[in-house]
Amino acid sequence: MREETSAGGVVVFSNAILLLKKYNKDWVLPKGRNEQGEKLEQTAVREVYEESMIKAEILKYLGEIHYTFNDNIDIGDKIHKTVYWYLMTTQNNECYPQKEEGFVEARFIEFDKALDYAKYEDEKSIIKVAIEHMKKINSKKSGKK
């Protein structure tokens, strides 16, 4: 089984999260493969930018997910992927999907609707963690406990 490492971001603007719509209509978070010599944080920021044209900054590490899938090129070969996720913020919500990667739409979706849009359960769990962190950050800013 081949191992792959990726990194991505849960990018927040105001009270919305960046999601990308793939050609097959699945909504996903931006992520991509770690390049040789690149730190995971660099991968996450680069992939967010490449897939959506959003410049984002990392606030904190959120966690990792693992899954296995079949390689489309070498049929029968399985790939075990680990994705490292980071909570990110941006100052601009103008996003543009990378069509070469199969994305047809990029959009910031309100916290309460993002979970309905996201296709995969593991990404939904990372979105939930990100929303909880943002609620804590926002309550500290407003002086609430």
C-alpha positions in Angstrom: 0.0 0.0 0.0 1.3 3.4 -0.9 1.4 6.3 1.6 0.5 9.9 0.7 0.5 13.0 2.8 -1.6 16.0 2.2 -2.5 19.2 4.0 -5.4 21.6 3.7 -7.3 24.3 5.3 -10.7 25.2 6.9 -10.6 28.8 5.7 -12.9 31.2 7.5 -14.1 34.6 6.4 -16.5 36.3 8.9 -18.9 33.4 9.8 -18.4 31.4 6.6 -16.1 28.5 5.5 -14.6 28.1 2.0 -15.8 25.0 0.2 -15.0 23.9 -3.4 -17.5 22.1 -5.6 -16.0 19.4 -7.8 -17.2 18.4 -11.3 -19.1 15.5 -9.7 -21.0 18.0 -7.5 -19.2 17.0 -4.3 -18.4 20.0 -2.0 -14.9 19.6 -0.3 -12.4 21.5 1.6 -9.2 22.7 -0.2 -6.2 20.3 0.3 -3.4 18.8 -1.7 -0.2 16.8 -1.7 2.8 17.7 0.3 5.8 18.4 -1.9 9.3 17.3 -1.1 11.0 19.6 1.3 7.8 21.5 2.1 6.5 22.0 5.6 2.8 20.9 6.1 1.8 24.4 6.9 3.3 25.6 3.6 1.4 22.9 1.8 -1.9 23.9 3.3 -1.4 27.6 2.5 -0.2 26.8 -1.1 -3.0 24.4 -1.8 -5.7 26.8 -0.5 -4.3 29.5 -2.8 -3.8 27.2 -5.9 -7.3 25.7 -5.6 -9.3 28.9 -4.8 -7.0 32.0 -5.3 -7.5 32.8 -1.6 -4.6 34.1 0.5 -5.0 32.7 4.0 -3.1 32.7 7.2 -3.0 29.8 9.6 -4.5 30.3 13.1 -3.9 26.8 14.5 -3.6 23.1 13.7 -6.9 21.2 13.8 -6.0 17.6 13.4 -5.6 14.9 10.9 -7.7 12.4 9.0 -6.8 9.1 7.4 -8.5 7.2 4.6 -7.7 4.6 2.0 -8.7 4.6 -1.6 -8.0 2.8 -4.9 -5.4 4.3 -7.3 -7.2 5.3 -10.5 -4.0 4.8 -12.6 -2.7 1.5 -11.1 -5.9 -0.4 -10.7 -5.7 -2.7 -7.6 -3.1 -0.5 -5.9 -4.4 1.1 -2.7 -3.3 4.4 -1.3 -3.4 5.3 2.4 -3.7 9.1 2.8 -3.1 11.2 5.8 -4.5 14.8 5.6 -3.3 17.4 8.1 -5.9 20.2 8.6 -5.3 23.8 9.7 -7.7 26.5 10.7 -7.1 29.6 8.5 -8.5 33.1 8.1 -8.6 35.4 5.1 -9.3 39.1 4.6 -11.0 38.6 1.2 -13.8 36.3 0.2 -13.3 36.6 -3.6 -12.5 33.1 -4.6 -12.0 31.4 -8.0 -12.1 27.6 -8.4 -9.1 25.9 -10.1 -10.9 24.3 -13.1 -7.8 22.2 -14.1 -8.2 20.3 -10.8 -11.8 19.6 -11.5 -13.3 22.4 -9.3 -16.3 24.2 -10.9 -17.2 26.5 -8.0 -15.7 28.1 -4.9 -17.8 29.7 -2.3 -17.8 30.8 1.4 -20.7 29.0 3.1 -22.1 30.1 6.5 -21.1 28.0 9.4 -24.6 26.5 10.0 -24.9 25.4 6.3 -21.3 24.2 5.7 -21.9 20.9 7.3 -24.9 20.3 5.0 -22.8 21.0 1.9 -19.7 19.1 2.8 -19.7 15.6 1.2 -17.4 13.5 3.4 -17.9 12.7 7.1 -14.2 13.1 8.0 -14.2 16.6 6.5 -17.5 17.4 8.3 -15.8 16.4 11.6 -12.9 18.8 10.9 -15.4 21.6 10.0 -17.1 21.0 13.4 -13.8 21.4 15.2 -13.0 24.6 13.3 -16.4 26.1 14.1 -15.9 25.4 17.8 -12.5 27.0 17.7 -14.0 30.1 15.9 -16.8 30.3 18.5 -14.2 30.4 21.3 -12.1 33.0 19.5 -15.2 35.2 18.8 -16.5 34.9 22.4 -13.0 36.0 23.7 -13.0 39.0 21.4 -16.5 40.0 22.6 -15.5 39.5 26.2 -17.8 36.6 26.9 -16.9 33.4 28.6 
